[in-house]
Amino acid sequence: AADGTYTLSGIPAGSYTLDFRAADGSNFVEQCWQNDNCRDGGATYFTLNDGQNRTGTDIALVPGAALTGSVDGAGAPGSGVANVTVSAQSAAGSFGFVQTDASGSYSIIGLAAGNYTVEFQPTQGNYLTQWWNNQPTDATANSLAVAQGATVSHVDAHLAAGATISGTVSAAGSPLAGATVVALGSGAAMGNATTDSNGNYTISALTAGSYTVMFEAPQGENLATQYWKNASTLSAATPLSVTSTDPGTGIDATLAAGASISGTIFAPGAPKVGLANAMVSVYVASGGGPVANLQTDDQGRYTVIGLPAGRYTVGINPAFGANAAAEWWGGSFTQAGAQSLRLTTGKSVTGINQQLIVGSKISGTVAGGASPAPLPDVDVTIWASDQIWGESDIPPFETTTDASGNYSFPNIGPGKYTLHFFPIDPNFAGQWWKNKPTQAKAMQLEVKKNVDVGGIGATLAPMVITPGTPTIAGKARVGVTLSAHPGNWKPKTIAFSYQWLRDGSTIAGATSATYVPTSADVGDVLTVAVTGTAPAFESEGLSETVTSAPTKPVKPVTG
């Protein structure tokens, strides 16, 4: 209300905190009761009982800090760039963001005191994202110290120009509008564009590097996906290197007519009934992930279009809850044994039908600890005999244990499988069935047609981290690179992070495995704190931090 009072009503019994945010345009810090930082996980909670009225949950908001500045771009120094998203993030979790106005200016208010990194992300034009102070990544970003209620001005950015890829897409001798062109870097989409009515496109704001360019037909058109130059698969594509001063021009494509596969998927039993919502996935027979996925309609029918010429296998995965096992076309239950079919350019292959069988059930219980107790939320995955964990994107079957540690997989096809148990609780270590550390050593479970398999459980051991002894290699001298070595830790799956210290105090931004002493370090000793974190499913994992022995006092640059 105008006098600052508030009332929240209709609240069920429970444990609560309160989050106070000032009105838009008011420069106050977002806070939790009692004056806690809502973002750092340290909020104070109180209990409300049924029918209880609680009063006096007041707060005095703290004046916020502000960051102001302007953003311009390459090729037009001093000319502001509009609609750049500027965001400030502190290590404690406080953040704020705005977009630059028409003149390129911005002001972020309501920030808590702290050290912030500032990101400048353009939403239009051929400009690259950067962090203050002219840094290319979050990892290299400089931090800004912001005091309570203070304004830090001239937090400016000059955006660098990106690289571009442009060209024309056509089909059957005419420009192709609505085609999607994607620039792939390391297999991931880094930029994309849609062709206009003349078939032209331009992909902007790319960092300098090597790309694979993919051309996809508009939705519903039976044209085969193509890669530059005129390749039908990603592996056969010709890489394209571009920079801001050496763009990729004339990167054209002429899409050929695609092949198609159609058929019907039937549910188990007689008479045959089409199985709705089954996922039909088409794979290149030589290996790799699916090149097309499509669900069957309410009659179990499907048609996959736009396939390049080649040899393919077809996988069929029933919808969740369907009383049928996943299969491959031709009756195999592994991709390696699947029957393949050959497609030629523009050819339509019909009658690729399959009637699925009712699968078997695999079930068990997962426990953990010295006095084993049921473990909920353990991720259980099943891998077919021809699937290698780490090489396959998605396990064929996955579920989670319930509150009693139980799990169940219905409708598993006959074959041999390995099972992996991975806990969300970082206090326990994962394992493969029969307490094996790797899939290569795991026992294989044989499943027969229409024969359920029970009692396939696991007892997970407590997770224990044995730290190594960190060391620092190199001479402690200004300008000479020092390297941190974590030592020998157990288990071998430990992931490491680093923090360099000067006379025991944290050095801002010094979080890589190497550090180059500066003049600020002269006369001081350096150490590095190594944090080892054991992986855990959807959790932060267990961590241990060990600090190295100190270096000798840092010496200045020699003459």
ABEGO torsion letter per residue (X at the ends): XAAGBBBBBGBBBEBBBBBBBBBBGBBBBBBBOBGBBAAAGABBBBBBBBGBBBBGBBBBBBBBBBBBEBBBBBGBBGBBBBGBBBBBBBAAGBBBBBBBBAAGBBBBBGBBBEBBBBBBBBABEBBBBBBOBGBABAAABBBBBBBBGBBBBGBBBBBBBBBBBBEBBBBGGBBBBGBBBBBBBGGBBABBBBBBAAGBBBBBGBBBEBBBBBBBBBBGBBBBBBBOBGBABAAABBBBBBBAABBBBGBBBBBBBBBBBBEBBBBBEOBBBBBBGBBBBBBBAAEEBBABBBBBBAAGBBBBBGBBBEBBBBBBBBBBGBBBBBBBBGGBABAAABBBBBBBBGBBBBGBBBBBBBBBBBBEBBBBEABBBBBBGBBBBBBBAABBBGABABBABBBBBBAAGBBBBBGBBBEBBBBBBBBABAABBBBBBGGBABAAABBBBBBBBGBBBBGBBBBBBBBBBBBBBBBBBEBBBBGBBBBBBAEBBOBAABBBBBBBBBGGBBBBGBABABBBBBAAABGBBBBBBBBBBBBBBGBAEBBBBBBBBBBBBBBBBBX
